[in-house]
Amino acid sequence: MSDKLVYISGMPYWMTPEGRFEAVRIENGLPVERTMIMRRSA
């Protein structure tokens, strides 16, 4: 499942698959896709 771009009170947020909201970084007037790198523990 991917993140969804939502607006709350006019501000953009990413809604994560876990149900959290994270602020969107804007560059050149466009939202930057949020990425997460997960490492496997040894």
Residue pairs with C-beta under 8 A, 6 or more apart in sequence:
1 17
2 17
3 14
3 15
3 16
3 17
3 33
3 34
4 14
4 15
5 12
5 13
5 14
5 15
5 24
5 31
6 12
6 13
6 14
6 15
6 21
7 13
8 21
11 23
12 23
12 24
12 26
12 31
13 21
13 22
13 23
13 24
14 21
14 22
14 23
14 24
14 34
15 21
16 22
16 34
22 34
24 31
24 32
24 34
25 31
25 32
26 32
